[in-house]
Amino acid sequence: MASSSQGAEAGAASLLRREARSERARLIPPVLLGLGIAACGVAQALLLARLLATLLGHGDAGWAELMAAAVLALLMAALGIAQERTQIAAGEDAKARLRAAAFSRLLAAGPADNRAVGEKSALVVERIEALEGYFARWLPAAMLAVLAPLMIGVAAAVADPMSGLILIGAGIMVPFVQALTGIGAAQASRRQFAALQHLSGRFLDRMRGLPVLVLFNQQQAEATRLGAAAEELRQRTMRVLRVAFVSAGAMELIIAFALASLAYHHGALVRGMHPAPVTALFTLLLVPAFFAPLRAFSAAYHEQLAARGAAADLAPLLETPEPEGLLLEEVPRKVTVTFQDVTLTYTPDRPPALDGLSFRVMPGEALLLTGASGAGKTSVLRILMGFRRPDGGRVAINGRDAMLLKPAELRRLSSYVGQRAFIFRGSIRDNIRFARPDADDKAVTAAARAAQVMEFAEALPEGLDTQVGEGGFGLSGGQAQRVAVARAFLRDTPLVLLDEPTAHLDPGTEVVVLDALRRLCIGRTAIVATHARAARNAFGQVLELQAGRAAGARMAGE
C-alpha cells in the first residue's frame, strides 16, 4: 500500500515537473510583473515614510511625494491586472494541452480502457481543472515568494541592516511552517479527488441506468448509497480545507511577529528620539509589501496540494506511451483481410477470446461472423480497429502485417456501424458530417440518400438541417441507425466493420437498414458480426465461431 502511494506521488511529481518546464515561457511574464509590483511597493513605502515623517515634524515632503505615491498606486493596480491576465493565460494553456493529451490517450485506448464513463469524464474535466491553480497561481507565487521578498529585504537592509535581517528571518519561517502544516495534506487531497471521481462516476452511470433501477425498485437503495458517497466527499473536503485555514493562521502569526519585532527595534520613534525616523517608518511600511508575495504563496499552497492529488490520477494515463507503428502513405482503394492462427486473451483467468482463428476476406466480399455471445466476433473487430493487439498469429491487410501500423492508421482504413448509433445534439447534416468534417453539403446529401436517410428527412420541417437532441432525441432507433450508415457512406473506406447493426430494430426497419448496408458493402471488404437471421440472408459467406475458433464456413442461405 505504501509503495503504491509512493509510486502515485512520484508519478504526480514527474508529471507536474514536466508540465512546468513546458509552461516556463508563459510563467516569465507574471513573475516579471510581480517583481515590478514589488519594486513599486518599495518606492511607495519610501514616499509614504517621508510624508508621515513630515506629519510628525521630521521632514519636508509635500505634494510632489503625495502625487508620486498616488501614481505608483495606480501603476501597481495596472501591473496587478496584467499579472492576473498572464496567469490566467498560463493556466488555460496548460489545461488545454493536458486535456487534449488526456482525451487523445482515452480515444487511443478505446474499449481497452475499462473505466466507467463517469470516471473518464472526471479525469478529463475535474482533474485537469484542478491543475489550473498550479500553473496560474502556485508556480508564479513560488518564484515570487523567493525573488520579491529577497529584493525588498535587501532594500530594508540597505536602509537598516537589523530591519532587513528581521524581515528576511521572518520570510524564511514561511516555507517551514507551510511544510509543517502540509504534512499529509497531499494525501488528503488525493483521497478527496478519489472520492469525487467515485461519486461522479457513480452518479453518471446510475443516471444512465435509471430506468433499470426503477424497474427493479432499487431507486431508494441507490439514493442511499449515493448519499453515503456524497458524505464521504464532504468529510474529505473539510479535511483539505482545515489545512488551508491552519496555513493562513500560521502566516498571520509570522507577520505579527515580524511587525512586533520591527516595532520593538524602532521603539524610539514613539518617544520622538529616533535618529532616523524616515528609515524607521520606511522599514515598517515595507512589511505589507514584503509579505504580499508570501501571502500569495500561502494562499496558493492548497492549489499545489490539490494539483498533486489530481496529477496522481492523471499521471498513469498521460504517461502511457503513444502507440508506435508505421503510417500509411495513402489509403488503398481495395483491401484483403487475412487472419492466420490468431490468438487473443484478455485476462489470464479467462479462456482465450480467439484461439487460432483463420479466415480471409477478399475485396467485394462480405464475411458474416456468427456464433454465441463471447465466441469472439467483437474481438475480431477490435483487432481490425486497432483497439487490441493479438497475442499470436498474423493479421494481414493486402498481404502485409497490419499490426505494424499505428492503431490510428488501422482506423483510417475502416468504417464502423455498431448496435446503437450515438447521435450528437445538432442537425442531422452535422451528425452525418461527423464522419468527415471537411465534406461539403453535396457529399453529405449523397451519403444521406444512399443510406435512405432522405426518406424520413424530407418529411421533417428543415430536412437534413432539422435539429435533434443528444442521444438521438427526436429520431427513432431505425432512423438513428440510418444516420450511422450514412456516416459510413460518407467516410468511404475500403473496409466496412458492422457489429450487430440491426439489433433492437423491428422487422420492417431491419429490412430498410439491411438494404442500405448491402449497398454500403458493394465493392468493399466487409466483416459483419451478428446474430440476426435476416442478416445471414443479406450477405455472402458465413463463418460460425465457437470459443474463438472457426466452427465452419458456409455460404449464406445454406
N, C-alpha and C positions, 0 to 999 in steps of 0.2 A: 504493500500500500504506500509506504514511504517512498520507495523507488519510483512508483507511478506518479506520485505528486512531484517528486524532484524532476522527473522527466518532463512533466507538463510545464513546470516553471522554467526549465531550461529551454524548452521549445518556445514558450512565450517570450522569454528574453531575447532569443535569437531572432524571432520574427520582428520584435519591436526595434532591435538594433538595425536590422536590415532596412526596415522601412524608414527609420530615422535618417539613415545615410541617403536614401532616395529623396528625402524631403529637405536635405541640407540647404539647397539653393533657395527654397521658399522660406526657410527659417531665418535667413540672414536679415532680410528687411525688418521683421518685427523686433529682432534683437537690437539692430542699429537704432530704430525708432525709440525703443525703450531706453537705450543709453542717452539718446537726445533728451528724453523727458527727464532723466536723472540729472543731466548737466544743467538743464533749465531750472530744476529744483534747487541745485546748489547756488546758482546765480540769484534766484529769487529769495532764498534764505538769507544771503548776504545783504540784499537790498532791504528786506524787511527788518533785518537786525539793525541796520543803520537807521531806519525810520523809527524803530522802537527805542533805540539808544537816544535819538534826538528828543523823543517824547519824554524820556527820563532825564533829559538835560545833559547828555553826554555826547552830542554830535551836532552836525549842521545839515543833515539830509533834508530834502524838500520835495517839491512837486516832480522834479525830474526822476527821482528814485521811485516815487509812487507810480508814475506813468510807466516806467520801465518794468516794475513788478506786475502791473496790470497786463502789459503786452506779453510778458513771459507766461502769465496765467493763460492767456488766450492761445499762445503758441503751444503750451503743454496740452491744452484741450484738443487742438488740431492734431498734434502728434499722437495723442491717445486714440483719436478716431481712426487715423491712418493705421496705427498699430493694430487696432481691433479688426480692421478690414483685411489686413495682410494675414493675420492669424486665422480668420475665418476662411480665407482663400487656401491657406495651407491645409487646414482641416478638411475642407471639401475636396481638395485634390487627392489627399491621402485616402479618403473614403471612396471616392470614385475609382481609384486604381485598385484598392483592395476588394471592393465589391465586384468589379469586373473580373478580377483574378479568381475570387471565390465562386462566382457564377460560372465562369469557364470551367473550373475544376468539377463542379457539380454536373454540368452538362456533359463533360467528357466521361465522367463515371457512369452517368445514366442509371439504368436499373441495377447496376452493380452496387450502387450506394443504397444500403437498405435502411437508412434513417427515415423516420416519418417525415411527411411533408412539412408539418409544423416545426420540426427541429431544423430542417433545411432553411425554412424561411427565417427562423430565429437567428441562424448563423449569418445569413446574408443581410438581415435588417438590424436586429438589436445588437449583435456582437460588433458589427462594423460601426454602427452608430456610437457605441461606447468608446471606440478608439478615437473619435473626433477630438475630444478634450485632450488626449495625449499629445497630438500633433499641434492643435490650435493653441493650447494653453500651457500644458506641462513642459514641453521641450523649450519653448521660449522663456518660460518662467524659470526653469532650472538654470539656463545660461545667464539670464539677467540676475538671478539670485547670487551669482558669483561676481559678475563683472560690475554691476551697478553699485552694490554696497562697497565693493573694494574701491571704486572711484570716489565715492562720497566719503568713505573712511579716510582715504589719503588726503582729501581736501580738508577734512576736520583735523587730521594730524598736522598738516601744514600750519593751520591756524593755532592749534593747541595739541601737542603730542599726547597728553594724557586723555583728552576727549576722544582723539582718534583711536587710542587703544581700547577705551571703554566701548565705543561703537563696534569696532572690529571683533572684540571679545564676545559681545552680545550676539553679533551676527554668526559667529562660529557655533554658538549654542543651538541655533535653529535646526540645522540638519541632524544633530544628535537627538534633539527632542522629537523631530519628525520620525527618525528611525525607531526610537523607543516606543512611541505611540503607534507606530505602524507594524509592530511585531504581530504576526498572524493576520494582519488586515488583508493582505493579498489573498490568503487562503479563504478568508470570509467572503471577499468579493467574488472569488471564483465559485464558491458554493452558492452565492446569490444568483450568479448568472446561470448556474446549472439548474437551480430551482425555477428561474424564469423560463429557460428553454424547455424544461419539463412541462411547465404549465402551458406555455404557448403551443407546444406540440400536441399536448393532450386536448386542449380546448379546440384547436382547429380540426383535429381528427374526429373528435366527438360531434362537432357541428356538422361535419360532412356525413357522419353516420347517424344523425339524429333520427331519421325515420326508423332505422333498425332498433335504436334504443326505445323509442315509443312503442314499436311493435311488440317488443319483449318486456314492456313495462319496467324498464331499467332507468328511466329518466331521473327519478328521485335518488336512487343509489349513486348514479353518476354525478349528480349535482353535489352530493355529499363528498364524493371523492375530489371533485374539483375545488370545493371549499377547503378541504384539507390541504391541497396543493397550494392554494392561494394563501392560506395561513402560514404555511412554511415559508413562502416567498416573503411575506410581511416580516416574519421574525428575522430572516437573514438580511433583509434590507435595513432593519433597525440596528442590527449589529454593525453594518457598514457605516451607517450614519453616526453611531456612537464614536467611531474612530475620528470622523470629521470634526465633531464637536470637541473632543478631547484635544485634537491637534490645534484647533482655533484657540481654545483656552490656554494652551501652553504658549502659543505665540503672544497672546496678550500679557502673560506673566513676564516674558522676556522683555517686551517693550517697556513695561512698567519698571522692571529692574534697571534697564539702560537709562531711562529718563530720571529715575531716582538717583542713580549714581552720578549723572551729569549735574543734576540739581545740587547734590551734596558737594561735588567738586567746585562748582561755581557759586557756592552759598554766599560768598562775599558780595555778590551782585545785589542781593536783597538788602544788605546793610548799606549799600552805596559806597562800598570801599573796594570794589573790584578794579584792578589796574587796567583791564581791557574789556569794558562792558560790551563792545561790539562783537568781540571774539566769543564771549560767553553766550550772548544771545544767538550768535551765528551757529554755534555747536548745538545749542538746544533746539533751534529751529530745523537743524538737519535731521533730527530724529524721525519725523514723518517721512521725509524723502528717503532716508536710509532704509527704513523698514517697509516701504511700499513694495519694492520688488520681493522682499521676503514674505510679505503678506500674500502676494500673488502666488509665490511658491507654495506657501502653506495651503492656500485655497485650492490650488491645482493638485495638491498631493493625492487627494482621493480620486482625481481623474487618472493618475498614474496607477493607483491600485485597481480601479475598475478596468483600465486598459489591460493590465496583466491578467486579470480574470478572463476577460474576453479573448485575449490573444492565446491563452492556454487552450481554448476550444477551437480557435481558428487555425492554430499552427499545424495540427495534423493534416488539415485539408489543404492549406496553402503550401505546405512543404512537400506535398505529393509531387513527384517529378512529372513534367509534361511527357505525355506518351511519345515515344520515339518511333521513327519509321520513315518510309520514303513518301515523296509527294508525286502525284500524277501530273504528267506534263499536260494531258488533256483527258477528258472523259471519253472512253471508247464508245462507239455507236452500238456495238454488239458485245455481249459478254457470254462466256461459257463458264458455268459454276460447277466445280468438281469437289466433292468430299471423298477422301480416301482414308479409311480406317481412323476416323476422327473420334477422339475420346474427350470427355469433359466431365469434371467432378466439381461440384460447388463446395461441399464440405466433406471432410474425411468420414464423418459418421453417417453419411447418406450414400445410397447407391449411385453409380455414375449416371449423369443425365444423358450422356451419349457414350456408347460403348462399342467402338469400332464401326461407326456408321459410314457407309459409302454410297454415293449416287452421283449422277451427272445430269445437268440440265443445259440444253443447247439453246442458242438464240431462237426466239419464236416459239419455244416450248414452255408449257406450264406444268409444274410438278405439284401435285396435291399431297401434302403430308397429313395423314390421318392417324388415329390412334387414341387411346385413353389419355386423360389428363395426366401429365407427368411422364409421358412417353418420350419427350424430347423435342417436340415440334417447335416450341418457342425458343429453345436453346439454339436450334439451327439459325433462326432469325437473328438472335442476339449476336452470334458469331459473325454473321454477314454484315451486321450494322456496327461492328467494332466494339460492342459493349462487353464481350467476353473473348478470351483467347483460349483455344483448345489446349488441353494438356498433352495431346499426342495426335499423330496422324497429320494429314496435309489438307489444307483448304486452298484451292487454286481458282484464280479467275483468269480466263484466257491462257491457261497453262502455267501461269506464274503464281508463286506463293503469295496469297492475299494477305498473310499475316506480316509480311514485310512492310506493308503500307501503314501509315498512321491511321488510327481509328477514324478520324475525321474524314480521311480520304475514302475510306470504305463507304461512309455515309453519303459522300458525293455521288457514288455510283447507283444509289438506290432510292426508290420512293416507297413509303411505308403507309399502309392503311391498317389501323388496329380495330379492336372491338368497338370502341366508342371514340368518336371524333371530339376533340376538345375545340370548342368554339369560343373565341375571344369576344369581348364587348367591342362592337364596331359594326361596320357594314358587312354584308355578305361578300362584297367585292374585296374588301380588305382582308377578310378571313381566307379567301382563296389566294390572294396575292402574298399571303404569309409564306407560301412555299417558295416564291421567287420574288422578292421585293422590288427588283428592277423591271418586272414585267409591265408592259403597257396595258391599257384598257382593252385593246383588241385581243391580246393574248389571253387575258383573264376571261373575257366573254367567250372565246373559243373553248377554253377549258370547261367553263360552266355549261356550255351547250353539249360538249362531249360527255360530261358526267350527268346529264339530264337535270342539272340544277335549274335551267331556264324553264322547265316545265312548271315548277311552282313559283319561281322568282318573278316570272312575267305577270302573275296574278297578284303580286304584292304591290303596295302603293308606290314604292320607289324602285321596284325591280331589284337589281343587284346592289343598289345603294341603300336598301332597307336596313335599318339598324336592328341588331339582335343583342340580346343580353349575354352576360358572362355565363359560360357553360352551355350556351345554345338556347337560352330562354327566348321563346318565340318561334323555335323550329321544332319539328317532330324529330324522333330518333332517326328515321329514314332520310329526312331532309338534311340533317347534320352529317349523316354518313355520306351523302352525295357530295356535300361540300368537301369532305375529306378526299373523295375520289377526284374531284376537280383539282384539288391541290396536287395530287399525283400526276394528273394530266399536264398541269402547268409546269411541274418540275421536270418532266420529260427526261427520265433517266433510263438507261438500258436494263436496269434490274428493278423488278417490282416485288415487294415483300408484303404479303397480306396475312394478317393474324386474326382469324375468326371475324372477317369483315362483315358478315351478315348475322352475327349473333344478336339476339334480343330484338330481331326485326320480325314483323308479321309476314306471312307467306306472300302477300301481294307486294309489299315493299321490298322483300327479299329478291323477288324476280326482277324488279327495276334496278336494284343495286347490282345484282349479278350481271345483268346485261351491260351496265356501264363498266364493270370490272373486266368483262370479257373483251370489250373494245380497248380497254386500257392495256391489256396484256398482248394484244396483237403486235407482232414484230419485236416483242421484248422477251427477256428471260424472266419468268415468273415462278415464285415459290409461294404456295398458299398453305397455311396451317389452318385446318378447320375440322369441325365435327359434322357440319351441315350436310345432309344428304343431297339437297339441291345443288350445292357447290360441286359435289362429286360428278354430277352430270354436266356441269358447265365447263369443266377444264379437262386437260388431257390426261397425262399419266398420273396414277395414284400410287403412293408409296406408304404402306402402313408401318408404323413404328411400334415396337414393343420394348419397353425398358431400355430405350436408347439404341436399339438395333433395328435394322430393316427386316420386318417380318415377311415382306413380299411386295412385289411391284405388279401392277396390272393397269390396263387402260380403263379410263372412265366408262362406266356403264356395265363393266363385267361383274 
